[in-house]
């Protein structure tokens, strides 16, 4: 059965958390993020959780910067980046503004000379800036249309190793490559970038094919497309050791709580002195602040998954 939870979860005797970043609130000022709670009630379902990371006040929506945002984007050199005509553009650009006349832009790639004595070609760059975000860590996703862009009636290939540079608030520059032919929202690397509250995160795409680029030997020249960028808050991964307490309903049993990095907490029950455990319930916290309360699932609910544990449907409404 699915039960809505408003601020109540599981109580734990002692909980120790280790997080990937240190930008989130600590428990009662403890840098070790440890704490205890003794506020158990006479119900398996209604124990109060002392604290969680991140707290609901820290959860926020991603920020999208589209290519036609003149405040947060710019391109160089002037006039090089092209806007495809309605007849030749992809059918699935990202449109923050449905009436935009610049759904996305593109430019043909240029190749790094094989001869070091030859001058470098003019490199085109498209830049997105994050704007003002809530201080913290962010992952970056790039949107590229999945549909074909046609140039003179001929489908152009998207670059398979498009080069991006990201500079975050630390001032460090990171070069990353993206296969634009995949289309849709794609993560830009598997890492986070820091925003300090004042120095914007800057993402720059260029059209250079370096000598070792997989597209460099091609007889045709691919294009790079500039559409939208998404800055997604990253809360780190929460790791917690299992915590066991005596059940207030059945003193001969232990209740074991496991906090998972995927945003769930699982309560299992086992009889003292025996091996094995049964799942009592799993709590899934809301992903976004506007989704309301979290939900508890047990195996009377079709959405419940017991995983490797034995399910238990004995939990009644409390």
C-alpha positions in Angstrom: 0.0 0.0 0.0 1.2 3.5 -0.8 1.1 6.0 2.0 1.8 9.7 1.7 4.5 10.9 4.1 4.6 14.5 5.3 7.8 15.1 7.1 7.9 11.7 8.7 10.1 8.8 7.8 12.2 6.4 9.9 13.9 7.0 13.2 17.4 5.8 13.6 19.6 5.3 16.7 22.8 6.5 15.2 23.4 7.5 11.6 26.7 8.4 10.0 26.7 10.0 6.5 29.5 10.7 4.1 28.8 13.0 1.2 30.7 13.7 -2.0 30.7 17.5 -1.4 30.7 19.6 1.7 28.4 22.4 0.6 25.2 21.1 2.3 24.0 21.7 5.8 25.5 19.7 8.7 23.6 17.9 11.4 23.5 20.2 14.5 26.8 21.8 13.4 28.7 18.5 13.4 31.2 18.4 10.5 31.2 14.6 10.8 27.5 14.6 10.0 26.6 12.3 12.8 23.7 12.4 15.1 21.2 10.4 17.2 17.5 10.6 17.8 15.4 9.0 20.5 12.0 10.2 19.3 10.6 6.7 18.3 6.8 6.4 18.6 4.7 3.2 19.0 4.6 2.6 15.3 6.9 1.0 12.8 5.7 3.5 10.2 5.7 6.7 12.2 9.3 7.1 13.5 10.6 10.5 13.0 13.8 10.9 10.9 16.4 13.1 12.6 17.8 14.5 9.4 18.6 13.8 5.8 21.0 15.2 3.1 20.2 17.2 1.1 17.3 18.7 2.9 14.2 19.7 1.0 15.2 23.4 1.1 18.3 22.6 -0.9 16.5 20.8 -3.8 15.9 23.1 -6.8 15.0 22.9 -10.5 17.6 22.7 -13.3 18.5 25.9 -15.2 18.3 25.9 -19.0 20.0 28.4 -21.2 18.8 28.3 -24.8 20.9 29.5 -27.7 18.6 32.5 -28.4 19.2 33.9 -24.9 21.0 37.1 -25.9 21.9 37.9 -22.3 23.7 34.6 -21.5 25.0 33.5 -24.9 27.3 34.9 -27.6 29.1 33.6 -30.7 32.2 34.5 -32.7 33.2 35.5 -35.3 30.2 37.6 -36.3 28.0 36.1 -39.0 29.7 32.6 -39.0 27.1 30.7 -37.1 24.1 30.0 -39.3 20.4 29.6 -38.5 18.9 26.9 -40.7 15.8 27.7 -42.7 12.5 26.1 -41.7 12.8 23.7 -44.6 16.3 22.6 -43.7 16.3 22.6 -39.9 15.9 19.6 -37.7 12.3 18.9 -36.5 13.2 18.6 -32.8 15.1 21.7 -31.6 14.9 22.6 -28.0 12.6 25.7 -27.8 12.5 27.6 -24.6 10.4 30.1 -26.6 8.1 28.3 -29.0 8.1 31.4 -31.2 11.8 31.7 -31.5 13.2 32.5 -34.9 16.6 31.0 -33.9 15.8 27.5 -32.8 19.5 26.5 -33.0 22.6 27.4 -34.9 25.4 25.5 -36.6 28.7 25.9 -38.3 30.9 23.6 -40.4 34.0 22.2 -38.7 37.5 23.2 -39.6 40.6 20.9 -39.4 43.8 21.4 -37.5 46.6 21.5 -40.1 48.8 18.4 -40.4 51.7 20.6 -41.2 52.7 22.6 -38.1 54.0 25.4 -40.3 50.6 26.0 -41.7 48.5 28.7 -39.9 45.5 27.6 -37.9 42.1 28.2 -39.5 39.7 30.6 -38.0 37.9 28.9 -35.1 34.2 29.6 -34.5 33.0 29.6 -30.8 29.6 29.6 -29.2 29.4 30.4 -25.5 26.7 29.9 -22.8 26.9 31.4 -19.3 25.0 30.0 -16.4 23.7 33.2 -15.0 23.1 33.5 -11.3 22.5 30.1 -9.7 22.2 28.9 -6.1 25.8 28.3 -4.9 26.7 24.6 -5.1 27.7 21.9 -7.6 26.2 21.3 -11.0 26.3 18.8 -13.8 26.0 20.1 -17.3 23.8 18.6 -20.1 23.9 19.6 -23.7 20.9 19.4 -26.1 21.5 18.7 -29.8 18.6 18.0 -32.2 18.2 14.4 -33.2 16.8 15.2 -36.6 18.9 16.0 -39.7 20.1 19.5 -40.5 20.2 19.9 -44.2 22.6 22.3 -46.1 21.7 22.9 -49.7 19.2 20.0 -49.5 21.9 17.5 -48.3 21.9 16.1 -44.7 24.9 17.2 -42.7 26.6 14.9 -40.2 26.9 16.2 -36.6 30.4 16.0 -35.1 31.1 12.9 -33.1 33.8 14.6 -31.0 32.6 18.1 -30.6 35.0 20.0 -28.3 33.7 22.0 -25.3 35.5 23.9 -22.7 34.0 24.5 -19.2 35.3 27.1 -16.8 33.6 27.1 -13.4 33.9 29.4 -10.4 37.2 27.8 -9.4 38.8 29.2 -12.6 39.8 25.8 -13.8 39.2 25.1 -17.5 38.1 21.6 -18.5 38.1 20.3 -22.1 35.4 17.7 -22.8 34.1 16.0 -26.0 30.6 15.1 -26.9 29.1 12.9 -29.7 26.6 15.3 -31.1 25.2 12.6 -33.4 23.5 11.0 -30.4 21.0 13.9 -30.2 18.8 14.9 -27.4 20.0 15.7 -23.9 23.5 14.3 -23.3 25.8 14.8 -20.2 28.9 16.8 -20.8 31.4 14.6 -19.0 30.9 12.6 -15.8 31.8 15.3 -13.3 30.4 18.3 -11.4 31.3 22.0 -11.7 31.2 24.5 -8.9 29.4 27.8 -8.7 30.3 30.1 -5.8 27.4 32.5 -6.0 29.1 35.2 -8.2 31.5 33.8 -10.9 29.3 32.2 -13.6 30.0 28.8 -15.1 31.0 29.3 -18.8 30.6 26.7 -21.5 32.2 27.2 -24.9 31.7 25.0 -28.0 34.2 25.3 -30.9 34.3 23.8 -34.4 37.9 22.6 -34.5 38.7 19.0 -35.5 42.0 18.2 -34.0 44.4 15.8 -35.8 43.4 12.9 -33.5 39.6 13.6 -33.9 37.8 10.6 -35.3 36.0 12.9 -37.8 39.2 14.6 -39.0 40.0 11.9 -41.7 36.5 12.0 -43.2 36.1 13.2 -46.8 33.0 15.1 -45.7 33.0 17.9 -43.2 30.7 17.6 -40.2 28.9 20.4 -38.4 28.6 21.4 -34.8 25.2 22.6 -33.5 24.6 25.0 -30.7 21.2 24.6 -29.0 20.5 24.5 -25.3 22.6 23.9 -22.2 21.2 22.7 -18.8 22.8 23.2 -15.4 21.5 20.5 -13.1 22.1 20.7 -9.3 24.2 17.8 -8.0 23.8 16.9 -4.3 26.5 14.3 -4.2 26.0 10.7 -3.2 24.9 9.8 0.2 26.5 6.7 1.8 25.2 5.4 5.1 26.0 2.3 7.1 22.9 0.2 8.0 21.5 1.2 11.4 19.6 -1.3 13.6 17.2 -0.6 16.5 14.8 -2.8 18.6 11.3 -2.8 17.2 9.0 -1.0 19.7 6.1 -3.2 18.5 8.0 -6.5 18.6 11.0 -6.2 21.0 12.4 -9.6 19.9 12.9 -8.1 16.4 15.4 -5.7 15.0 14.5 -3.0 12.5 17.4 -2.2 10.1 17.4 1.1 8.1 19.4 1.5 4.9 19.8 4.9 3.3 20.6 4.6 -0.4 22.2 7.1 -2.8 19.2 6.9 -5.1 17.0 8.8 -2.8 15.3 5.9 -1.0 15.4 4.6 2.6 14.5 0.9 3.2 13.3 -0.6 6.5 13.9 -4.3 7.0 13.0 -6.5 10.0 14.7 -9.6 11.3 14.2 -11.7 14.4 17.1 -11.3 16.9 19.5 -14.3 16.6 18.3 -15.4 13.1 19.6 -14.8 9.6 17.7 -13.1 6.9 15.5 -10.0 6.8 12.1 -9.0 5.5 11.4 -5.6 3.9 8.9 -3.6 5.9 8.8 -0.6 3.6 10.8 1.7 1.3 10.5 5.4 1.4 11.1 7.4 -1.8 11.7 11.1 -1.3 10.4 13.5 -3.9 12.8 14.5 -6.6 11.7 18.1 -6.8 10.3 20.5 -4.2 7.0 20.9 -6.1 6.2 17.2 -6.1 4.8 17.3 -2.5 5.4 14.7 0.1 7.4 11.5 -0.2 5.8 8.1 -0.4 6.2 4.8 1.5 5.8 1.6 -0.5 5.2 -1.9 0.7 4.5 -5.0 -1.3 0.7 -4.3 -1.4 1.7 -1.6 -3.9 2.5 -2.4 -7.5 5.4 0.2 -7.3 7.2 -1.6 -4.5 10.3 -3.6 -5.3 11.7 -5.9 -2.6 15.0 -6.5 -4.5 17.0 -9.4 -2.9 15.0 -9.3 0.3 11.9 -11.3 1.3 8.8 -9.0 1.1 6.5 -8.6 4.0 2.9 -7.5 3.6 2.1 -7.5 7.3 2.5 -3.7 7.7 -1.0 -2.2 8.2 -2.0 1.5 8.0 -0.9 3.5 11.0 
